[in-house]
């Protein structure tokens, strides 16, 4: 296992690793939000969902 220290935006770093490793699936944890906030995702989660080259699964903690 290789662990790297990221220097950029978390979503950009994660997507870079996904592409480098040809990942088949990305699993991200989503925080609990108020009812109105459930309609909107955080910017990092949104970026991953929109730009990932593979399926993304969002799970509750």
GROMACS elastic network, one bead per residue, 0.5 to 0.9 nm:
[ bonds ]
;  ai    aj funct       b0    kb
    6     9     6  0.80142   500
    6    10     6  0.74581   500
    6    13     6  0.62662   500
    6    14     6  0.88320   500
    7    10     6  0.82803   500
    7    13     6  0.77545   500
    8    11     6  0.84036   500
    8    12     6  0.67261   500
    8    13     6  0.62566   500
    9    12     6  0.52773   500
    9    13     6  0.62061   500
    9    14     6  0.86488   500
    9    44     6  0.83362   500
   10    13     6  0.51632   500
   10    14     6  0.60992   500
   10    15     6  0.85592   500
   10    44     6  0.68887   500
   11    14     6  0.51619   500
   11    15     6  0.60883   500
   11    16     6  0.85162   500
   11    43     6  0.86073   500
   11    44     6  0.53183   500
   11    45     6  0.74286   500
   11    46     6  0.88906   500
   11    47     6  0.63046   500
   11    48     6  0.58320   500
   12    15     6  0.51708   500
   12    16     6  0.60915   500
   12    17     6  0.87458   500
   12    44     6  0.87484   500
   12    47     6  0.82673   500
   12    48     6  0.80759   500
   13    16     6  0.50901   500
   13    17     6  0.64052   500
   13    18     6  0.86872   500
   14    17     6  0.52349   500
   14    18     6  0.61797   500
   14    19     6  0.87354   500
   14    48     6  0.79410   500
   15    19     6  0.62043   500
   15    20     6  0.85795   500
   15    48     6  0.69035   500
   15    51     6  0.75778   500
   15    52     6  0.61972   500
   15    53     6  0.82042   500
   16    19     6  0.52728   500
   16    20     6  0.61817   500
   16    21     6  0.86766   500
   17    21     6  0.60289   500
   17    22     6  0.82450   500
   17    23     6  0.82772   500
   18    21     6  0.54204   500
   18    22     6  0.58259   500
   18    23     6  0.51587   500
   18    24     6  0.83815   500
   18    25     6  0.85420   500
   18    26     6  0.77119   500
   18    52     6  0.76662   500
   18    53     6  0.78707   500
   18    54     6  0.83568   500
   19    22     6  0.50714   500
   19    23     6  0.67671   500
   19    52     6  0.83597   500
   19    53     6  0.72777   500
   20    23     6  0.79880   500
   21    24     6  0.89379   500
   22    53     6  0.87155   500
   22    54     6  0.85846   500
   23    26     6  0.71669   500
   23    53     6  0.85549   500
   23    54     6  0.70779   500
   24    53     6  0.87137   500
   24    54     6  0.58374   500
   24    55     6  0.70956   500
   25    54     6  0.57376   500
   25    55     6  0.52125   500
   25    56     6  0.58661   500
   25    57     6  0.74080   500
   26    48     6  0.87259   500
   26    52     6  0.80258   500
   26    54     6  0.71619   500
   26    55     6  0.64262   500
   26    57     6  0.61826   500
   26    58     6  0.85172   500
   27    55     6  0.86792   500
   27    56     6  0.57742   500
   27    58     6  0.58922   500
   27    59     6  0.72388   500
   28    45     6  0.74551   500
   28    48     6  0.88010   500
   28    56     6  0.73392   500
   28    57     6  0.62459   500
   28    59     6  0.62885   500
   28    60     6  0.87658   500
   29    45     6  0.85877   500
   29    57     6  0.84781   500
   29    58     6  0.56650   500
   29    60     6  0.57954   500
   29    61     6  0.61680   500
   30    33     6  0.87964   500
   30    41     6  0.81761   500
   30    42     6  0.85668   500
   30    45     6  0.76867   500
   30    58     6  0.61402   500
   30    59     6  0.58905   500
   30    60     6  0.54560   500
   30    61     6  0.68835   500
   31    42     6  0.89019   500
   31    59     6  0.88204   500
   31    60     6  0.67109   500
   31    61     6  0.69124   500
   32    37     6  0.87627   500
   32    38     6  0.79449   500
   32    60     6  0.73993   500
   32    61     6  0.80467   500
   33    36     6  0.77596   500
   33    37     6  0.52919   500
   33    38     6  0.56536   500
   34    37     6  0.50378   500
   34    38     6  0.62974   500
   35    38     6  0.53256   500
   35    39     6  0.75045   500
   36    39     6  0.58716   500
   36    40     6  0.76276   500
   37    40     6  0.52861   500
   37    41     6  0.73142   500
   38    41     6  0.68466   500
   40    43     6  0.89157   500
   40    46     6  0.84841   500
   41    44     6  0.80913   500
   41    45     6  0.62040   500
   41    46     6  0.57426   500
   42    45     6  0.54242   500
   42    46     6  0.60645   500
   42    47     6  0.85725   500
   43    46     6  0.50688   500
   43    47     6  0.60275   500
   43    48     6  0.86324   500
   44    47     6  0.52058   500
   44    48     6  0.63147   500
   44    49     6  0.86932   500
   45    48     6  0.51895   500
   45    49     6  0.61474   500
   45    50     6  0.86269   500
   45    58     6  0.86209   500
   46    49     6  0.51476   500
   46    50     6  0.61504   500
   46    51     6  0.85461   500
   47    50     6  0.52444   500
   47    51     6  0.59577   500
   47    52     6  0.80675   500
   48    51     6  0.53470   500
   48    52     6  0.54282   500
   48    56     6  0.77896   500
   49    52     6  0.59202   500
   49    55     6  0.81800   500
   49    56     6  0.61728   500
   49    57     6  0.86770   500
   49    58     6  0.89642   500
   50    53     6  0.88339   500
   51    54     6  0.87901   500
   52    55     6  0.71349   500
   52    56     6  0.72496   500
   53    56     6  0.89780   500
